[in-house]
Amino acid sequence: MAGRLASMMMAAWLTVVPVSATAGDGDEGYVLYAPLASTSTYLVDGQNHAAAKWNSTYKAGQSAYLLDDGSLLRAGMMQDQGNFFARTLAALPDQALGFNVGGVVERISPDGQVAWRFRFFDDTVMPHHDVEILPNDNILMIAWEYKSRKEAIASGRDPTTVTDNGLWVDAVFEIQPAGAEGGRIVWEWHAWDHLIQNYDISKDNYGVLSENPTKLDINNSRYILLPADLMHTNSVRYNEELDQILLSSYNYSELWIIDHSTTSEESASETGGRHGKGGGFLYRWGNPAAYGYSDTGAYRLGGLHDPNWAGSNRQIILFDNNAPNGDSRVVEIMTPLRADGSYGLLREGFFGPLSPDFEIDLGFTEVVVGAAQRLWWGAAFSCQCMDGRAVFIRPDGTIEGERGMAEGRQKAHPAAFRLVFYQGDHPGVKAVLAAR
């Protein structure tokens, strides 16, 4: 598809700003801040100075990360306003509470040169929210795939919930970079291949939800502004040791783990891969009702962002938006991970744990953004992201302090999709500072 592989070379550069003598200390660290309304990304030190600033021609689309070699990996918002996804989202009543397109990913070297830029979109597929770099330097991208109203109904979607915008169902693509602007798909996973529904026995994918925990119910009804957005997958993470991918869905209020050891063909099936489940979910947590287990008494997320493995392969920390029920929270769980990398079910038939191992009420509500990160000394990191504020949480769960990333930089429009914390001795921090 020409639109997926086309790329345009545009200017981007890095400006390094002098920092204080104490900046870079491991106890202070740095925060990466990519304002949604800006084409700039900042690395902010403990004294709230911008230690580095990257500029691009693209607004955030929406995540950014500092890599070990000092490069910036940044998702950008494509600029084709005639695109189907862009037109549809632009018509929403309140973009501040919504989301936007991506379609571009850049890797910018420590000296500010664009080492790689990739444009991957058309009227049938649109990356959004997050990207992830793999150990082999390939890139994982979340993307919406357009399905027509007719396709959605034939697959078991309730017709009353499908508009002329169709249904946007998420996929994950692994892109192998090629040259300065190119790339090719070397692995892919599509949620469309793993659907279940109990709405219409005459349509595809009919079955019992509770007997199919590896599949996704096509009739989820929760959404932000746009009913076409089925899953609103907002995060992708990779675990090299397990060879597994961690995804989060705001609309289903669940995190999901899938097997990356499959081939693309196996990932479209329910067999194959290290665990024999193909592209079916190996694990899910946060909302047992999403696969037929209601009234379990289990802890239920109100929505989530940014789940990360934290300290071990069993621990996952996440940001629970919890907007319908009160303040947002940082939550950490211990998954039922087995020695072989599979996950056990509770005797009731759904995935545990029944409750988190750690939970902190942050005292504010973030409806559609958030961050959760376990820091190396046992503390946790989060953000009041719509205000561009970093939040530090002591190991005992109390709030240690905050930093306003937008001060002197982006005061009028401070919102960021998430903030990311890096310790002062992180190799990427050292490489960026050495580029001064």
Secondary structure, DSSP 8 states (H G I E B T S, - for coil): -HHHH-------EEEE----TTTT-TTT-EEEEEETT-SEEEEE-TTS-EEEEEE-SS-EEEEEEE-TTS-EEEEEE---TTSHHHHHHHTSS-GGGS----EEEEEE-TTS-EEEEEE---SSEEEEEEEEE-TTS-EEEEEEEEE-HHHHHHTT--GGG-BTTBEEEEEEEEEEEETTTEEEEEEEEEGGGGEEBSS-TTSTTB--GGG-TTSEETT----SS-TTBSS-EEEEEEETTTTEEEEEETTTTEEEEEESSS-HHHHTSSS-STTS-TTS-SEEES-GGGGT--S------S-EEEEEE-SSSSEEEEEE--TTTSS-EEEEEE--B-TTS-B-B-TTSSB--SS-SEEEE-SS--SS---EEE-TTS-EEEEEGGGTEEEEE-TTS-EEEEEETTTTT-SSS--EEEEEEE-TT-HHHHHHHHT-
